[in-house]
Amino acid sequence: MPKQLEKIELSVTGIPNPDGTWDVKTSADLTVNLSEYPEWTVRKGIPIILTAAQKLTIEKFVSTVVLPQAEERK
């Protein structure tokens, strides 16, 4: 019974530091099913390990896109 990925949900959490920078943590929830039993599903959480460049890219996205919109709507 081969397992199949049905869905991947990504989570990015930003935690502010006193110096104005943000710590970014990422994780993913996988929804897996069996090809013979599509009604059977299981969710599994996994941490996502980022390279320094990937982390920097996400931090820049948070500071230039997400934070301005969050400030506008708070």
C-alpha positions in Angstrom: 0.0 0.0 0.0 1.9 3.0 -1.2 1.5 6.2 0.8 0.6 9.4 -1.2 0.9 13.0 -0.2 -2.6 14.5 -0.3 -1.8 18.0 1.0 1.1 20.1 2.5 0.3 23.0 4.8 3.2 25.4 5.5 3.5 27.5 8.6 5.8 30.5 9.0 5.9 32.0 12.5 7.6 35.3 13.2 8.7 36.3 16.7 9.9 39.9 17.2 13.3 40.6 18.9 13.9 43.7 21.1 16.3 45.0 18.4 13.6 45.1 15.8 14.6 42.0 13.9 12.4 38.9 13.7 13.1 35.2 14.3 11.4 33.1 11.7 10.4 29.5 12.3 8.9 27.3 9.6 7.1 23.9 9.7 4.9 21.8 7.6 1.9 19.6 8.2 1.7 16.7 5.7 -1.6 14.9 5.0 -0.9 11.4 3.8 -3.3 8.7 2.5 -3.0 5.2 1.2 -3.7 4.6 -2.5 -6.0 1.6 -1.7 -7.8 3.4 1.1 -8.3 7.0 0.1 -10.6 7.6 3.1 -7.7 6.8 5.5 -5.6 9.9 6.1 -3.0 10.9 8.7 -1.4 14.2 9.5 2.2 14.5 10.3 4.1 17.7 11.4 7.7 18.2 10.3 10.1 21.0 11.0 11.5 22.8 7.9 15.2 23.4 8.1 16.2 26.5 6.1 19.6 27.6 4.7 20.9 31.0 5.7 19.9 32.4 2.3 16.4 30.9 2.5 15.9 32.3 6.0 17.1 35.8 4.9 14.7 35.7 1.9 11.7 34.9 4.2 12.8 37.5 6.8 12.9 40.1 4.0 9.5 39.0 2.7 8.1 39.3 6.3 9.6 42.8 6.8 8.7 44.3 3.4 5.4 42.6 2.6 3.8 41.1 5.7 4.6 43.6 8.4 3.4 46.7 6.5 0.0 45.0 5.8 -0.2 43.8 9.4 0.5 47.3 10.7 -2.2 48.7 8.4 -4.8 46.2 9.6 -4.1 46.0 13.3 
